[in-house]
Amino acid sequence: MYTLSAELTALGQDLDDINNVYWTQLALTQWINQGLVTIARKAECLLGTSSVPASTNQSQYPLPPDLVRVHEVTFSPNDPTQIYPLTFKGRQEMNTIWYINQTTPASYPIYYTTWAQPPVTWMQVYPVPAQPGNFTYLYYRLPRTAVLTTDTLDIPDGYEDVLRAFVRYNARRRAGDPIWQDDMTIFQDGLSDLITNSRNWTDNAGMFTTGGVFVPGWLYGGWGS
């Protein structure tokens, strides 16, 4: 866990400006927060979970205000052992599904679509729930803004150097120092690495497993040969 204070200290050393003669902590903090947003938006590396109560016969629900993009939506009635994943469809696709009746009720919704943009984004479900419950969102989110020096930077551990490179290239470009191009390359390489690693945070390849396959005995000489 890396604090704003630790990042400011490291940046002072990197920029040969430990006493903040050229760059104030306010300016550096502004670039730090810009970098946090840029990294979270491009890498989609911050995962959030949120829920909203589902009301009977209600079709529209708010999505989280810090949303970057939705990963999954599930519906659970009052029985928590039942979790129904919803399938996303575009609005034009939904027009062919709900046709002229967008409020047909059912025990649980099957589809969802979205409209508008953060911080006020809406989800519309179909069919509408005929029973109360909860919608749960798994989504990629924006970072929390760092204000106090004791605040923890909202970035995956081990990638603070990517954020530092972002701040350095902004500061040095502002000063007309050509080294900013090196910092930009370091930032882009680190961001690419974060994008690759944060897709699943695992090195295991995805695959489908199937049951055993019957092989005839004659194929391997198992029938009396």
Secondary structure, 3 states (H helix, E strand, C coil): CCEHHHHHHHHHHHCCCCCCCCCCHHHHHHHHHHHHHHHHHHHCCCEEEEEEEECCCCCEEECCCCEEEEEEEEEEECCCCCCEECEECCHHHHHHHHCCCCCCEECCCCEEEEEEECCEEEEEEECEECCCEEEEEEEEECCCCCCCCCCECCCCCCCHHHHHHHHHHHHHHHCCCCCHHHHHHHHHHHHHHHHHHCCCCCCCCCCCCCCCCCCCHHHHCCCCC
